[in-house]
Amino acid sequence: SEMTKTVEISGEGGPLGIHVVPFFSSLSGRMLGLFIRGIEENSRSRRDGLFHENECIVKINHMDLTDKTFAQAQDIFRQAMKFQSVTLEVLPPYNREQYEKSAIAPLCFLDNEEGVPKTKIPPPVHPKPTLKTINLSGASGLEAGVQATLQAKSPNLPRLGRKSSSPSLSPLMGFGNKKNAKKIKIDLKKGPEGLGFTVVTRDSSVHGPGPIFVKNILPKGAAVKDGRLQSGDRILEVNGRDIIGRTQEELVAMLRSTKQGETVCLIVARQEEAFLPREL
């Protein structure tokens, strides 16, 4: 691709010394590859000038990382490093916006009366939101600074013409305006498997911390046993404390401070089904 550069490295030279997180498109929410958040001093990458901060790895040995989960992308990287020669397609920061635009699949909205597809492409949002996912199952994090597992999955795409059972959560959701949302009080008793849900936020240095949403309900834990909390719910209060304007790390600290056997009282806002955006 004209937008990326090719980096060839040897799999035999030892650890690269880079810290990666998922690279989500700020336009569509799709996982597009691995974002290089940090490079260790005195590492092989720093010494040989292989990578730079804020670059994105989008292909490994010609395998496209688009729509892979973070765990799958890491595994592809690990397997590739077993070979003598590894070829990476790396996206420089100045080409990121153009690359994200090229990766947008047009969003199609059906007119119910005529059945005629109408194609709309969402406008770019400035400043670009960063997407952070934090797992509240009690597992230790990928990096101590953020305590994030970042096991992000591509959004569930509902089939055309059918209601989705849970909303697909995109970083561009115009969610949380109070008009169409109803407030729900949910008490979760923390058991040995934790609270059992992940949260996600859009945050911006210009506007301060963004709204915090429930991203996934995990297969084990208090949330799935209780059954009321849903993907897409916006968290408003924890134990009577308003969390609007608080950072995601502050919210996670509040939830993690709950001891096993104690109950967390959540107030969440849920958008009425008719107003949820459809991502097809």
HUJO-V543915 format. One record per backbone hydrogen bond with DSSP energy under -0.5 kcal/mol. CO is the residue of the C=O (numbers start at 1). NH is the residue of the N-H. E is the energy in kcal/mol with one decimal. If there is no record, write none. Layout:
BEGIN
CO:NH:E
CO:NH:E
END
This chain:
BEGIN
1:4:-0.7
3:92:-0.6
5:90:-3.2
6:8:-0.5
7:9:-0.5
7:88:-2.8
9:86:-3.1
10:13:-0.8
15:44:-0.6
16:45:-1.8
17:40:-3.0
18:20:-0.5
19:37:-2.3
19:38:-1.4
21:35:-3.2
22:24:-0.8
23:32:-3.3
23:33:-0.8
25:29:-1.7
30:25:-2.9
30:32:-0.6
31:67:-3.7
33:23:-2.6
34:57:-2.9
35:21:-2.1
35:37:-1.0
36:54:-3.0
38:19:-3.0
40:43:-1.4
43:47:-2.8
44:48:-2.6
45:49:-0.7
45:50:-1.7
52:55:-1.6
55:36:-3.0
56:58:-0.7
56:91:-3.7
57:34:-2.5
58:65:-2.4
59:89:-2.3
60:63:-1.8
62:64:-0.6
63:60:-2.0
65:68:-1.9
69:73:-2.6
70:74:-2.4
71:75:-2.1
72:76:-2.5
73:77:-2.1
74:78:-2.7
75:79:-2.7
76:80:-2.2
77:81:-1.9
79:82:-1.4
80:83:-1.9
83:11:-0.6
84:11:-1.2
86:9:-2.8
86:88:-0.5
87:61:-3.8
88:7:-3.0
88:90:-0.6
89:58:-2.5
89:59:-1.2
90:5:-2.9
90:92:-0.6
91:56:-2.0
92:95:-1.6
93:96:-1.4
95:99:-2.4
96:100:-2.8
97:101:-2.1
98:102:-1.8
99:103:-1.0
100:103:-0.6
101:104:-1.2
104:106:-0.6
106:108:-0.5
107:120:-2.5
109:118:-2.0
110:112:-0.7
111:115:-2.9
115:117:-0.6
116:111:-1.2
118:109:-2.6
118:120:-0.5
120:107:-1.5
120:122:-0.5
130:132:-0.6
130:203:-1.1
132:201:-1.0
133:150:-0.7
134:199:-2.0
136:195:-1.1
136:196:-0.7
143:146:-1.0
143:147:-2.8
143:148:-0.6
148:142:-3.3
150:152:-2.0
152:70:-1.2
156:158:-0.7
159:162:-1.9
168:170:-0.8
170:173:-2.1
173:175:-2.1
177:180:-0.6
180:272:-1.9
182:270:-2.7
184:186:-0.5
184:268:-2.7
186:188:-0.5
186:266:-3.3
188:190:-0.6
188:264:-3.1
190:261:-3.6
191:194:-1.7
194:191:-0.7
194:222:-1.9
195:223:-2.3
196:218:-2.1
197:136:-1.4
198:215:-3.0
198:216:-0.6
199:134:-2.0
200:213:-2.8
201:132:-1.1
201:203:-0.5
203:130:-1.0
204:208:-1.4
208:204:-1.3
211:202:-0.9
212:235:-2.4
213:200:-2.2
213:215:-0.5
214:232:-3.0
216:198:-2.4
216:218:-0.6
221:225:-1.4
222:226:-2.4
223:227:-2.7
230:233:-1.9
231:167:-0.6
233:214:-2.7
233:235:-0.5
234:269:-2.8
236:243:-2.8
236:244:-0.6
237:267:-2.1
238:241:-1.9
240:242:-0.5
241:238:-2.2
243:246:-2.2
247:251:-1.9
248:252:-2.6
249:253:-2.3
250:254:-2.0
251:255:-2.2
252:256:-2.9
253:257:-1.4
255:258:-1.1
259:262:-2.2
262:190:-2.8
264:188:-2.8
264:266:-0.7
265:239:-3.2
266:186:-3.0
266:268:-0.5
267:236:-3.0
267:237:-1.7
268:184:-2.8
269:234:-2.7
270:182:-2.4
272:275:-1.9
273:276:-1.6
277:279:-0.5
278:280:-0.6
END
